[in-house]
Amino acid sequence: MDVGMQMVFTSHGWEGIADSDVYDEEIRLARLADELGFDVVWSVEHHFFDYSFCPDNAQLLSYLTTQLKRADVGTAAVILPWNDPLRVAEKISMLDYLAQGRLRFGVGRGLSRREFANFRGIAMEQSRERFDEAAALIVDALATGHMEGAGTFYPQPRTPIRPAPMRPFADRLYAVASSDDSVESAARLRARMVMFADRSWEHRLPSVEKHRTRYQELHGVAAPPPMTCDFCYCGPDAQSAEEKATTYLDTYLDSILEHYEIMGEHFKTTKGYASYAEASKSLQKMGKAGFLKGFMSATSWGTPDRILQGLEARRKMLGRFELATSFRFGGIPYPEAEASLRLFAKEVLPVLKTWN
């Protein structure tokens, strides 16, 4: 089983923490994950706010390629509406050289109204069209070595990508897919479906099945396993682990509610986000306490045995999947985040590696 560690770069929950400390802690955990046998280190792209701030994950990962001895690096994800597709293709091609072919390329379209508001001329209502047009241009450019298009948002005369792509990304392409139209886009791109452990897996299963069905219909082959992204707290004592996981996940959930305005009314009038409007209705009914309960039922926390039991249940429901875990969130003091990562690597990771 493929297991990665995801860097979130959040300061929400740490009183008075400096941005430099956020980066220092995340990078220390990335180096440690590499030493302890994780397969890949992923980095998000987010902007401006304490929820998460890594404005250029390609730049960040170009530094990490010099620090990691064996793990792959991955973008989780490049938010395409916020980036020029020609520049993305160039950066990814160059980063793949620097990573010596150990790069995984993940893309997404963005969900935060607060972030979209600060990118001049890029309306959130255009995110679906911008994503689909940009993704097709980039994927084709990384396959052919040149970019050319006559689309609405990114008209591009035929332009070479230099350095030329060193090898295809066909088996290294990932796409965040939480809504039905994003699931469809992921299948069309021939990308692995990426989703977060923020709701029950029973609720997620129809989307996974839709991706598999559409992938098979479009490409004539079985879809690759999806990747699930967890927020993990691993501790040796069941009661203490539950108490701390609840505290840290609750704090992290506060940042989600603030940053994405998940319970807001704006999704109703924002083109391309109808599924989030429906989800918002459900969350308004259940309230934060219900959201936290669902979050904790889905993600990985507790003793190593409890985490393994939860992941085994997920595997029985979803089939094979890849795993990306975040260990630093919600105000976790660095020593606790490191201890959690080390215990997971010692007791959980070896078992997961036996799963085929």
C-alpha positions as CSV (number, residue, x, y, z in Angstrom):
1,M,0.0,0.0,0.0
2,D,1.3,3.5,-0.9
3,V,1.4,5.8,2.2
4,G,2.4,9.4,2.1
5,M,2.6,12.4,4.5
6,Q,0.9,15.6,3.6
7,M,2.2,19.1,4.7
8,V,-0.6,21.5,5.4
9,F,1.3,24.6,6.6
10,T,-1.3,25.9,9.0
11,S,-0.9,28.3,12.0
12,H,-4.5,28.1,13.2
13,G,-4.5,26.9,16.8
14,W,-1.0,27.9,17.7
15,E,-1.0,31.2,19.6
16,G,1.7,33.6,18.5
17,I,3.5,31.1,16.2
18,A,5.7,32.7,13.6
19,D,5.3,31.7,9.9
20,S,9.0,30.6,10.0
21,D,8.2,28.1,12.8
22,V,5.3,26.7,10.7
23,Y,7.7,26.0,7.8
24,D,10.4,24.7,10.1
25,E,8.1,22.2,11.8
26,E,6.5,21.0,8.5
27,I,9.9,20.5,6.9
28,R,11.3,18.6,9.9
29,L,8.3,16.2,9.7
30,A,8.8,15.8,6.0
31,R,12.5,14.8,6.5
32,L,11.4,12.4,9.3
33,A,8.7,10.8,7.1
34,D,11.4,10.2,4.5
35,E,13.7,8.6,7.1
36,L,10.9,6.4,8.5
37,G,9.8,4.9,5.2
38,F,6.9,6.9,3.9
39,D,6.5,6.6,0.1
40,V,5.8,10.3,-0.7
41,V,5.7,13.8,0.8
42,W,2.8,15.9,-0.4
43,S,2.4,19.7,-0.2
44,V,-0.9,21.7,-0.5
45,E,-1.3,25.0,-2.2
46,H,-3.1,27.7,-0.2
47,H,-2.8,31.4,0.2
48,F,-3.1,34.4,2.5
49,F,-4.7,33.0,5.7
50,D,-3.7,31.0,8.8
51,Y,-5.8,28.1,7.6
52,S,-2.9,27.1,5.3
53,F,-0.2,29.1,3.4
54,C,2.0,27.4,0.8
55,P,1.6,29.7,-2.2
56,D,3.8,27.7,-4.5
57,N,4.1,24.0,-3.8
58,A,6.3,23.4,-6.8
59,Q,8.9,25.8,-5.4
60,L,8.6,24.2,-1.9
61,L,9.1,20.7,-3.4
62,S,12.1,21.8,-5.5
63,Y,13.8,22.5,-2.1
64,L,12.6,19.2,-0.6
65,T,14.0,17.2,-3.4
66,T,17.5,18.0,-2.0
67,Q,16.4,17.0,1.5
68,L,14.7,13.7,0.9
69,K,16.7,10.6,0.2
70,R,14.0,8.1,-1.0
71,A,10.5,9.5,-0.9
72,D,8.6,10.8,-3.9
73,V,7.3,14.4,-3.7
74,G,3.8,15.4,-4.8
75,T,1.6,18.5,-5.3
76,A,-1.7,18.1,-3.4
77,A,-2.7,20.1,-5.3
78,V,-1.8,22.8,-7.7
79,I,-5.0,24.9,-7.9
80,L,-5.3,25.5,-11.6
81,P,-7.7,28.5,-11.7
82,W,-5.1,30.4,-9.7
83,N,-2.2,29.6,-12.0
84,D,-1.3,30.2,-15.6
85,P,-1.3,26.7,-17.3
86,L,1.8,27.4,-19.4
87,R,3.8,28.3,-16.2
88,V,2.4,25.2,-14.5
89,A,3.6,22.9,-17.2
90,E,7.0,24.5,-17.2
91,K,7.3,24.3,-13.4
92,I,6.2,20.7,-13.3
93,S,8.5,19.6,-16.1
94,M,11.4,21.2,-14.4
95,L,10.5,19.9,-10.9
96,D,10.4,16.4,-12.4
97,Y,14.0,16.8,-13.5
98,L,15.0,18.1,-10.1
99,A,13.2,15.2,-8.4
100,Q,14.7,12.7,-10.8
101,G,11.3,11.4,-11.9
102,R,10.0,11.1,-8.4
103,L,7.3,13.7,-8.8
104,R,3.5,13.1,-8.5
105,F,1.3,15.8,-10.0
106,G,-2.0,16.6,-8.3
107,V,-4.4,19.3,-9.3
108,G,-7.6,20.9,-7.9
109,R,-10.0,23.8,-8.7
110,G,-10.3,25.6,-5.3
111,L,-13.2,26.0,-2.8
112,S,-12.4,29.1,-0.7
113,R,-14.3,32.3,-1.6
114,R,-11.7,34.2,0.5
115,E,-8.8,33.0,-1.6
116,F,-10.6,33.6,-4.9
117,A,-11.4,37.1,-3.8
118,N,-7.7,38.1,-3.8
119,F,-6.9,36.8,-7.2
120,R,-7.8,39.7,-9.5
121,G,-9.8,38.8,-12.6
122,I,-10.4,35.2,-11.5
123,A,-14.0,34.7,-10.5
124,M,-15.0,31.7,-8.4
125,E,-17.9,31.2,-10.8
126,Q,-15.4,30.4,-13.5
127,S,-13.5,27.8,-11.6
128,R,-15.0,24.7,-13.3
129,E,-14.4,26.0,-16.8
130,R,-11.0,27.4,-16.0
131,F,-9.9,24.1,-14.4
132,D,-11.1,21.9,-17.2
133,E,-9.5,24.1,-19.9
134,A,-6.2,24.4,-18.0
135,A,-6.0,20.8,-17.0
136,A,-6.4,19.6,-20.6
137,L,-3.8,22.0,-21.8
138,I,-1.3,21.0,-19.1
139,V,-1.8,17.2,-19.3
140,D,-1.4,17.4,-23.1
141,A,1.7,19.6,-22.8
142,L,3.4,17.2,-20.4
143,A,2.7,14.3,-22.8
144,T,3.7,16.0,-26.0
145,G,6.3,18.6,-25.0
146,H,4.4,21.6,-26.3
147,M,1.3,23.6,-25.4
148,E,-1.3,24.8,-27.8
149,G,-4.9,25.8,-27.4
150,A,-7.7,28.2,-28.5
151,G,-9.9,28.1,-25.4
152,T,-11.9,30.9,-23.8
153,F,-9.5,31.6,-20.8
154,Y,-6.1,30.4,-22.0
155,P,-5.6,30.9,-25.7
156,Q,-2.1,29.7,-26.4
157,P,0.0,29.6,-29.5
158,R,2.0,26.5,-30.0
159,T,4.9,26.8,-27.5
160,P,7.5,24.3,-26.5
161,I,7.9,23.2,-22.9
162,R,11.5,23.4,-21.8
163,P,13.0,21.5,-20.1
164,A,11.1,19.0,-22.2
165,P,9.0,16.5,-20.1
166,M,11.3,13.6,-19.1
167,R,8.6,10.9,-19.0
168,P,4.8,10.7,-19.1
169,F,2.6,11.6,-16.1
170,A,-0.1,9.1,-17.0
171,D,0.5,7.0,-13.9
172,R,1.4,10.0,-11.7
173,L,-1.6,12.3,-12.1
174,Y,-4.0,13.0,-9.2
175,A,-7.1,15.2,-9.0
176,V,-9.1,16.4,-6.0
177,A,-12.7,15.2,-6.5
178,S,-15.3,16.0,-3.9
179,S,-18.2,17.0,-6.1
180,D,-19.8,15.1,-8.9
181,D,-18.4,17.3,-11.6
182,S,-14.9,17.0,-10.2
183,V,-15.3,13.3,-10.2
184,E,-16.2,13.4,-13.9
185,S,-13.2,15.7,-14.6
186,A,-10.8,13.4,-12.7
187,A,-12.0,10.5,-14.8
188,R,-11.7,12.4,-18.1
189,L,-8.1,13.4,-17.2
190,R,-7.3,9.8,-16.4
191,A,-6.3,11.0,-12.9
192,R,-6.5,9.2,-9.6
193,M,-9.3,10.5,-7.5
194,V,-8.3,12.4,-4.3
195,M,-10.7,12.9,-1.4
196,F,-10.5,13.9,2.3
197,A,-11.5,11.9,5.3
198,D,-14.1,14.4,6.4
199,R,-17.3,12.4,6.2
200,S,-18.4,8.8,6.4
201,W,-16.9,6.4,3.8
202,E,-20.4,5.1,3.2
203,H,-21.2,8.7,2.0
204,R,-18.0,8.7,-0.2
205,L,-18.5,5.3,-1.8
206,P,-20.9,6.4,-4.5
207,S,-18.4,9.0,-5.8
208,V,-15.6,6.4,-5.8
209,E,-17.9,4.0,-7.8
210,K,-18.8,6.8,-10.2
211,H,-15.1,7.5,-10.8
212,R,-14.4,3.8,-11.5
213,T,-17.4,3.5,-13.8
214,R,-16.6,6.7,-15.9
215,Y,-12.9,5.9,-16.0
216,Q,-13.7,2.4,-17.5
217,E,-16.2,3.9,-19.9
218,L,-13.8,6.6,-21.1
219,H,-10.5,4.7,-21.3
220,G,-11.4,1.1,-21.5
221,V,-9.3,0.1,-18.5
222,A,-9.9,-0.1,-14.7
223,A,-9.4,3.1,-12.7
224,P,-6.3,3.3,-10.4
225,P,-7.0,3.2,-6.6
226,P,-8.1,6.5,-5.1
227,M,-6.1,8.4,-2.6
228,T,-7.7,9.4,0.8
229,C,-6.2,12.2,2.9
230,D,-6.4,11.9,6.7
231,F,-5.6,14.0,9.7
232,C,-3.9,11.6,12.0
233,Y,-3.2,11.6,15.7
234,C,-1.5,8.4,16.9
235,G,-0.9,7.7,20.6
236,P,-0.1,4.7,22.8
237,D,-3.0,5.2,25.3
238,A,-6.6,4.9,24.0
239,Q,-8.2,7.4,26.4
240,S,-5.4,10.1,26.0
241,A,-5.3,9.6,22.2
242,E,-9.1,10.2,22.0
243,E,-9.0,13.3,24.2
244,K,-6.2,14.8,22.2
245,A,-7.5,13.8,18.8
246,T,-10.8,15.4,19.7
247,T,-9.2,18.6,20.8
248,Y,-6.9,19.0,17.8
249,L,-9.5,17.9,15.2
250,D,-12.1,20.3,16.8
251,T,-9.6,23.2,16.5
252,Y,-8.8,22.2,12.9
253,L,-12.5,22.0,12.1
254,D,-12.9,25.6,13.3
255,S,-10.4,26.6,10.7
256,I,-12.2,24.7,8.0
257,L,-15.5,26.3,8.9
258,E,-13.9,29.8,8.9
259,H,-11.9,29.4,5.7
260,Y,-14.3,27.6,3.4
261,E,-17.5,29.1,5.0
262,I,-18.9,25.5,4.6
263,M,-22.2,26.4,6.3
264,G,-22.5,29.7,4.3
265,E,-25.3,30.5,1.8
266,H,-23.0,31.7,-1.0
267,F,-22.7,28.3,-2.6
268,K,-26.4,28.5,-3.6
269,T,-25.5,31.4,-6.0
270,T,-22.0,30.4,-7.1
271,K,-21.9,28.6,-10.4
272,G,-20.4,25.2,-10.3
273,Y,-20.8,24.6,-6.5
274,A,-24.4,23.2,-6.4
275,S,-23.2,20.0,-4.6
276,Y,-21.6,22.2,-1.9
277,A,-24.9,24.1,-1.5
278,E,-26.6,20.8,-0.7
279,A,-23.8,19.8,1.7
280,S,-24.1,23.1,3.4
281,K,-27.8,22.4,4.1
282,S,-26.9,19.1,5.7
283,L,-24.2,20.7,7.8
284,Q,-26.5,23.5,9.0
285,K,-28.9,20.9,10.3
286,M,-26.3,18.8,12.1
287,G,-24.3,21.7,13.4
288,K,-20.6,21.8,14.2
289,A,-21.0,18.9,16.8
290,G,-22.4,16.7,14.1
291,F,-19.7,17.7,11.6
292,L,-17.0,16.9,14.1
293,K,-18.6,13.5,14.8
294,G,-18.6,12.7,11.1
295,F,-15.1,13.9,10.8
296,M,-13.8,11.8,13.6
297,S,-15.7,8.7,12.4
298,A,-13.8,9.0,9.0
299,T,-10.3,10.0,9.8
300,S,-7.5,8.1,11.5
301,W,-6.8,8.7,15.2
302,G,-6.2,6.7,18.3
303,T,-3.9,3.8,19.1
304,P,-2.1,2.0,16.3
305,D,-4.5,-0.9,16.6
306,R,-7.6,1.4,16.3
307,I,-6.1,3.2,13.3
308,L,-5.4,-0.1,11.6
309,Q,-8.9,-1.3,12.3
310,G,-10.4,1.8,10.8
311,L,-8.2,1.6,7.7
312,E,-9.0,-2.1,7.2
313,A,-12.7,-1.2,7.4
314,R,-12.1,1.5,4.8
315,R,-10.3,-1.0,2.5
316,K,-13.2,-3.5,2.8
317,M,-15.6,-0.8,1.7
318,L,-13.6,1.1,-1.0
319,G,-11.2,-1.6,-2.1
320,R,-7.5,-0.7,-2.6
321,F,-6.6,2.9,-1.9
322,E,-3.5,5.1,-1.3
323,L,-3.2,7.0,1.9
324,A,-1.9,10.5,2.7
325,T,-1.7,11.5,6.3
326,S,-1.2,14.9,8.0
327,F,0.3,14.9,11.5
328,R,0.5,18.6,12.2
329,F,-2.9,20.5,12.5
330,G,-5.1,22.0,15.1
331,G,-2.4,23.4,17.4
332,I,-0.6,20.2,18.0
333,P,2.7,21.0,19.8
334,Y,5.6,19.9,17.6
335,P,6.9,17.2,20.0
336,E,3.5,15.6,20.0
337,A,3.2,15.7,16.2
338,E,6.6,14.1,15.9
339,A,5.8,11.4,18.5
340,S,2.5,10.7,16.6
341,L,4.4,10.4,13.3
342,R,7.0,8.1,14.8
343,L,4.5,5.8,16.5
344,F,2.5,5.6,13.2
345,A,5.6,4.7,11.3
346,K,6.6,2.1,13.8
347,E,3.3,0.3,14.4
348,V,1.0,1.2,11.5
349,L,3.2,1.7,8.4
350,P,4.8,-1.8,8.4
351,V,1.3,-3.4,8.4
352,L,0.0,-1.1,5.6
353,K,3.0,-2.1,3.5
354,T,1.9,-5.7,3.5
355,W,-1.5,-4.8,2.0
356,N,-1.7,-5.4,-1.7
